Amino acid sequence: MPNRVKVATLAKGADAAEQAIMEARRALSDQEDDSARAQRRSQRKRDRLESRYMPRGNG
């Protein structure tokens, strides 16, 4: 196998690996966004329930 073919094969493999890393980062970022969104939603729900059932200032 000539060296040019080896280099081309290695470069192709490196490009594929880089692409896979980018896709994994994107998926992780999306997952983190979903998690943060769910946390904000549950916090809003908790705040709403607290204000409804535990009014402040009526000590």
N, C-alpha and C positions, 0 to 999 in steps of 0.2 A: 504494500500500500504506500503510494508516494506521500511525502510529507504534506503536500498541498491538500490532499484528500483528508489526511488526519486533522489538519488545522481547520478545514471547512466543517468536518464532522464535529469537532470540539466546539467550534463557534456556534453551530446549530444547536448543540446540546445546551450550551450556556444561554442562548436566546430562549430556549424552551424553559429552562430553569428560572430565568428572570421573569418570564411571562407567568409562570406558576406562582412565583413569589408575589407578584403584583396582584394576581387574582385572589390569593389567600389574604393579603393585606386588605383588599377591598371588601372581601366577605367578612373579615373580622371587624372592620370599621362599620359596616352595615349592622352587624350583630350588636356592637356597642351602642349604635344609635337607637336600635330597637329597645335595648335594655334601659337606656337613659329615658327614653320616651315612656316606657312602662313604669319606671320609678316616679317620674313626674306625675303621671296619671294617678298612680296609687296615692301619692302625696296630696294631690288635689282632692281626691275622694276622702282621704282621712281628714283633711282640713274642713271639708264641707260637713262631714258627719260631726266633727267636734263642735263646730259653730252651731249646728242644729241642736245637738243634745246636751252640750255643756256651755251654755251662754256665759259670757264673761261679765263681771260687774254686778252680779245679783247676790253677792256674798251675804 
